Amino acid sequence: MRFATYAELLGKRFKAELHLIHVVDPPRASRSGPANWLSFSKAVAANAGKHLGELAAKYSLPVKPKPYTVRIGVPADEIAEVARIQNAGL
């Protein structure tokens, strides 16, 4: 995970905090209907949260507040919303 090393170096250089974000982009249309892709997206999000938690622990990110977020939606919109909530500069 070279990105984590790179992010860690940037964080130290600019005295910034790292917040990991994973956005699950559900399919726009599904033969099986919205209920099935929503439950699938939630399962993918739960798995992503587990992996982000492990990654956060591996790189010793602080546990409070939680150093990662998993969202379901349009990636650009969700990332911008998390940045707004976190009052982060992009």
C-alpha positions in Angstrom: 0.0 0.0 0.0 2.3 2.7 -1.3 -0.4 5.3 -1.1 -0.5 5.0 2.7 3.2 5.7 3.0 2.9 8.7 0.6 -0.1 10.0 2.5 1.7 9.6 5.8 4.7 11.7 4.4 2.4 14.4 3.1 0.6 14.5 6.5 3.8 15.0 8.4 5.1 17.6 5.9 2.0 19.7 6.1 1.0 18.8 9.7 -2.2 17.4 8.4 -4.5 14.5 9.6 -5.3 11.6 7.4 -8.9 10.5 6.9 -9.5 7.5 4.8 -12.7 7.4 2.6 -14.2 4.6 0.6 -17.3 5.3 -1.5 -19.4 2.4 -2.8 -20.9 3.5 -6.2 -24.1 1.5 -6.6 -25.0 0.6 -10.2 -27.4 3.0 -11.8 -29.7 0.2 -13.0 -30.0 -3.4 -12.0 -32.1 -6.2 -13.3 -32.7 -7.4 -9.8 -34.0 -4.1 -8.6 -32.9 -1.4 -6.3 -33.4 -3.4 -3.1 -30.9 -6.0 -4.2 -28.2 -3.5 -5.2 -28.7 -1.5 -2.0 -28.2 -4.6 0.2 -25.2 -5.5 -2.0 -23.8 -2.0 -1.6 -24.3 -2.2 2.2 -22.4 -5.5 2.3 -19.6 -4.0 0.3 -19.5 -0.9 2.5 -19.3 -3.1 5.7 -16.4 -5.1 4.2 -14.7 -1.8 3.2 -15.1 -0.5 6.7 -13.5 -3.6 8.1 -10.5 -3.2 5.8 -10.2 0.5 6.5 -10.2 -0.1 10.2 -7.4 -2.6 9.7 -5.4 -0.2 7.6 -5.9 2.6 10.2 -4.6 0.3 12.9 -1.6 -0.8 10.8 -0.6 2.9 10.3 -1.4 3.8 13.9 -4.0 6.4 13.0 -5.8 7.9 16.0 -9.0 6.0 17.0 -11.0 9.1 18.0 -12.5 10.5 15.9 -12.7 7.4 13.7 -10.0 8.0 10.9 -12.1 6.5 8.1 -15.6 6.8 6.5 -17.5 4.5 4.2 -20.3 6.0 2.2 -22.7 4.8 -0.5 -23.3 7.2 -3.5 -21.6 9.2 -6.2 -17.9 9.2 -5.2 -17.2 12.9 -6.0 -20.3 14.0 -4.1 -19.7 11.8 -1.1 -16.0 12.8 -0.9 -17.0 16.5 -1.0 -19.6 16.0 1.7 -17.2 14.2 4.0 -14.6 17.0 3.5 -17.3 19.6 4.3 -18.3 17.7 7.4 -14.7 17.3 8.5 -14.0 20.9 7.7 -11.1 19.6 5.6 -9.1 21.4 2.9 -8.8 19.5 -0.3 
